[in-house]
Amino acid sequence: MGTRKCQGVGQSRYVTSGSVVLRQQPKRAAFQLRQVCRDLSVRPIATYDSEYGSAAFMNLTEDIPADLLLRLRPNRCLYKAPEPYSGSGRPRKHGDKFQLANADSWGGLIGNF
């Protein structure tokens, strides 16, 4: 793969891997959203494609006064909250698996918006 220039937030560097560029995209998007929200008088709804549906992007934007609508990849696997600690063994980190591609794993409706 050839070398190409990558413009990050406040920086310029050369990279040789596409994965480095992808890791910079959430930082750039969070920076841009933060700049836009500074000048708005209303809370915006920002939409993002599946490259931004990650914990890293959510952590970068948690303090920004905007609502995010993210498209998740169909193979993304999420987890429900774990059951309460039973008192024996190591506490569970995750609950049941919630697979977007498998409707049987969704469970019942928990609310309406």
For each residue, the residues with C-beta under 8 A, 3 or more apart:
1: 16 17 18
2: 16
3: 14 15 16
4: 14 15 16 21
5: 12 13 14
6: 12 13 14 15 20 21 24
7: 11 12
8: 11 12 13 24 27 28
9: 24 27 28 31
10:
11: 7 8
12: 5 6 7 8
13: 5 6 8
14: 3 4 5 6
15: 3 4 6 20 21
16: 1 2 3 4 20
17: 1 20 21
18: 1 21 22
19: 22 23
20: 6 15 16 17 23 24
21: 4 6 15 17 18 24 25
22: 18 19 25 51
23: 19 20 26 27
24: 6 8 9 20 21 27 28
25: 21 22 28 29 51 52
26: 23 29 30 51 52 54 56 57 60
27: 8 9 23 24 30 31 60
28: 8 9 24 25 31 32
29: 25 26 32 33 48 52 57
30: 26 27 33 34 57 60 61 64
31: 9 27 28 34 35
32: 28 29 35 36
33: 29 30 36 37 46 61 64 66
34: 30 31 37 38 64
35: 31 32 38 39
36: 32 33 39 40 44
37: 33 34 40 44 64 65 66
38: 34 35
39: 35 36
40: 36 37 43 44
41:
42:
43: 40 65 66 67
44: 36 37 40 66 67
45: 66 67 68 69
46: 33 66 67 68 69
47: 68 69 70 71
48: 29 51 52 53 57 68 69 70 71
49: 52 71
50: 53 70 71 72 73
51: 22 25 26 48 54
52: 25 26 29 48 49 57 70
53: 48 50 57 70 71 72 73 76
54: 26 51 57 58
55: 58 59
56: 26 59 60
57: 26 29 30 48 52 53 54 60 61 70
58: 54 55 61 62 68
59: 55 56 62
60: 26 27 30 56 57
61: 30 33 57 58 64 66 68
62: 58 59
63:
64: 30 33 34 37 61
65: 37 43
66: 33 37 43 44 45 46 61
67: 43 44 45 46
68: 45 46 47 48 58 61
69: 45 46 47 48
70: 47 48 50 52 53 57
71: 47 48 49 50 53
72: 50 53 76 100
73: 50 53 76 100
74: 100 101
75: 100 101
76: 53 72 73 100
77: 97 98 99 100
78: 97 98 99 100
79: 82 94 95 96 97 98
80: 94 95 96 97 98 107
81: 95
82: 79 91 92 93 94 95
83: 86 92 95
84:
85: 91 92
86: 83 89
87:
88:
89: 86
90:
91: 82 85
92: 82 83 85 95
93: 82
94: 79 80 82 97
95: 79 80 81 82 83 92
96: 79 80 105 107
97: 77 78 79 80 94 105
98: 77 78 79 80 105 106 107
99: 77 78 102 105
100: 72 73 74 75 76 77 78
101: 74 75
102: 99 105 106
103: 106
104:
105: 96 97 98 99 102
106: 98 102 103
107: 80 96 98 110
108:
109: 112
110: 107
111:
112: 109
113:
